[in-house]
């Protein structure tokens, strides 16, 4: 069994105070970093900065799958190849009244991001580092084969059907201006 190419990453989420009547806090994706053993295995609050709270979530495995090579190719072809991070807010607020935003999955595939968005999940993106993109390019070069384009049959070759789905007769004789008729009497 061969091992899939992968990388371990950690995600940093930022919680900013905003001036809004109904919502006081806003979560956003701050960084995707290569995992470091010093990060540990549990989420933890980092020192606050001028913009608000920051939380580190370590331990995300990002694997590259051969059957999703097209999704990686589409990411590489975009103007800014990136990480896609799906995150969800906790149901219960913490001690400070702010519900924590937890990353759930991290991917480099456009297909993954599209599926998550279709499921109405919260997905954010950040540019991927050049060394990550180099590995992704090599993977796509080795595994992506575009499907051959198929010629579409012109509509004039399709069978005609009436409004009930039955085959419709096709008149073969001209109905005006044909060679056998006397249209100019």
C-alpha positions as CSV (number, residue, x, y, z in Angstrom):
1,X,0.0,0.0,0.0
2,X,1.4,3.4,-1.0
3,X,1.1,6.3,1.3
4,X,-0.7,9.4,0.0
5,X,1.2,12.7,-0.2
6,X,0.1,14.8,2.8
7,X,1.0,17.6,5.1
8,X,0.1,18.5,8.6
9,X,-1.2,22.0,9.2
10,X,-2.5,24.2,12.0
11,X,-5.1,26.8,11.6
12,X,-5.3,30.2,13.4
13,X,-8.7,31.8,13.8
14,X,-9.2,35.4,14.7
15,X,-12.1,36.9,16.7
16,X,-12.6,40.6,16.2
17,X,-14.9,43.0,18.1
18,X,-17.2,44.8,15.6
19,X,-19.5,47.7,16.0
20,X,-22.8,46.2,15.1
21,X,-26.2,46.2,16.8
22,X,-26.9,42.4,16.8
23,X,-23.4,40.9,16.5
24,X,-20.5,42.1,18.7
25,X,-17.9,39.5,17.5
26,X,-16.8,38.2,14.1
27,X,-14.7,35.2,13.4
28,X,-12.4,34.9,10.4
29,X,-9.6,32.7,9.2
30,X,-6.2,34.3,10.0
31,X,-3.5,31.7,9.0
32,X,-2.8,28.2,7.8
33,X,0.7,27.1,9.1
34,X,2.8,24.0,8.7
35,X,2.3,22.0,11.8
36,X,5.0,22.3,14.5
37,X,5.2,19.7,17.4
38,X,5.4,22.7,19.8
39,X,1.8,23.5,18.9
40,X,0.7,20.5,20.8
41,X,-2.6,18.7,20.1
42,X,-5.2,20.9,21.7
43,X,-6.7,24.2,20.7
44,X,-5.3,27.1,22.6
45,X,-5.7,30.9,22.9
46,X,-2.7,32.8,21.6
47,X,-1.8,36.3,23.0
48,X,-4.3,38.9,21.8
49,X,-3.2,41.4,19.3
50,X,-4.5,44.9,18.4
51,X,-7.3,43.3,16.3
52,X,-8.6,40.8,18.9
53,X,-8.4,37.2,20.0
54,X,-6.5,34.5,18.1
55,X,-6.8,30.8,18.6
56,X,-4.5,28.1,17.4
57,X,-6.1,24.8,16.2
58,X,-3.3,22.2,15.5
59,X,-3.4,18.7,13.9
60,X,-5.1,18.9,10.5
61,X,-3.9,16.3,8.0
62,X,-4.3,17.5,4.4
63,X,-3.9,14.5,2.1
64,X,-3.8,14.5,-1.7
65,X,-6.0,12.0,-3.5
66,X,-5.4,10.9,-7.1
67,X,-9.1,10.9,-7.9
68,X,-9.3,14.6,-6.9
69,X,-6.4,15.7,-9.1
70,X,-8.8,17.9,-11.1
71,X,-9.8,19.8,-8.0
72,X,-6.1,20.6,-7.3
73,X,-5.6,21.5,-10.9
74,X,-8.5,24.0,-10.7
75,X,-7.0,25.5,-7.6
76,X,-3.6,25.9,-9.2
77,X,-5.2,27.5,-12.3
78,X,-6.9,30.2,-10.2
79,X,-5.4,33.7,-9.9
80,X,-4.4,32.9,-6.2
81,X,-4.0,29.2,-5.3
82,X,-5.1,28.8,-1.7
83,X,-6.1,26.7,1.3
84,X,-9.8,26.1,1.9
85,X,-10.9,25.9,5.5
86,X,-14.3,24.8,6.6
87,X,-15.1,26.0,10.1
88,X,-18.2,26.0,12.4
89,X,-19.0,28.0,15.5
90,X,-19.5,26.2,18.8
91,X,-23.1,25.9,20.0
92,X,-22.3,27.2,23.5
93,X,-20.5,30.5,24.2
94,X,-17.3,30.3,26.3
95,X,-16.8,32.0,29.7
96,X,-16.4,35.4,27.9
97,X,-19.7,35.0,26.1
98,X,-18.0,34.3,22.7
99,X,-18.7,31.0,20.9
100,X,-15.5,29.6,19.6
101,X,-15.1,29.1,15.8
102,X,-13.6,25.6,15.2
103,X,-12.0,24.6,11.9
104,X,-13.3,21.2,10.8
105,X,-11.4,20.4,7.6
106,X,-8.6,21.9,5.5
107,X,-8.1,21.2,1.8
108,X,-6.4,22.3,-1.4
109,X,-9.2,21.1,-3.7
110,X,-11.7,23.3,-5.4
111,X,-14.1,20.3,-5.5
112,X,-14.0,20.0,-1.7
113,X,-14.7,23.7,-1.2
114,X,-17.5,23.5,-3.7
115,X,-19.2,20.6,-1.9
116,X,-18.8,22.4,1.4
117,X,-20.3,25.6,0.0
118,X,-23.2,23.6,-1.6
119,X,-23.9,22.2,1.9
120,X,-24.1,25.9,3.1
121,X,-21.0,25.5,5.4
122,X,-18.7,28.4,6.2
123,X,-15.6,28.2,4.0
124,X,-12.8,30.7,3.9
125,X,-9.6,30.7,2.0
126,X,-6.0,31.9,2.4
127,X,-3.1,31.9,-0.1
128,X,-1.0,28.7,0.1
129,X,2.8,29.0,0.6
130,X,5.1,28.6,-2.4
131,X,6.5,25.3,-1.1
132,X,3.0,23.8,-0.7
133,X,2.2,24.9,-4.3
134,X,5.3,23.3,-5.6
135,X,4.3,19.9,-4.1
136,X,0.8,20.4,-5.4
137,X,2.0,21.2,-9.0
138,X,4.2,18.0,-9.0
139,X,1.2,16.0,-7.8
140,X,-1.1,17.4,-10.5
141,X,1.5,16.9,-13.2
142,X,1.8,13.2,-12.2
143,X,-1.9,12.4,-11.7
144,X,-4.2,14.9,-13.6
145,X,-5.4,13.8,-17.1
146,X,-8.0,16.1,-18.5
147,X,-11.0,14.2,-19.9
148,X,-11.1,14.3,-23.7
149,X,-13.7,16.8,-25.0
150,X,-16.6,15.1,-26.7
151,X,-18.2,16.5,-29.8
152,X,-21.7,17.6,-29.2
153,X,-24.1,16.2,-31.8
154,X,-25.9,19.1,-33.6
155,X,-29.5,19.7,-32.7
156,X,-30.5,19.1,-36.4
157,X,-29.7,15.4,-35.9
158,X,-32.0,14.9,-32.9
159,X,-35.4,13.3,-33.4
160,X,-38.4,15.6,-33.2
161,X,-41.1,15.1,-30.5
162,X,-44.5,16.6,-30.0
163,X,-45.6,18.1,-26.7
164,X,-46.7,14.7,-25.5
165,X,-43.3,13.0,-26.2
166,X,-44.4,11.2,-29.3
167,X,-42.3,11.2,-32.4
168,X,-43.3,14.0,-34.7
169,X,-43.6,13.6,-38.4
170,X,-41.1,15.5,-40.5
171,X,-42.4,16.8,-43.8
172,X,-40.0,16.1,-46.6
173,X,-41.8,18.2,-49.3
174,X,-41.4,21.9,-49.4
175,X,-44.5,23.9,-48.6
176,X,-43.9,27.1,-50.4
177,X,-41.6,28.0,-53.3
178,X,-40.7,24.4,-54.1
179,X,-39.7,23.4,-57.6
180,X,-42.9,21.6,-58.4
181,X,-45.5,24.3,-57.4
182,X,-46.7,27.3,-59.2
183,X,-46.5,30.1,-56.5
184,X,-46.7,33.0,-58.9
185,X,-50.0,32.7,-60.6
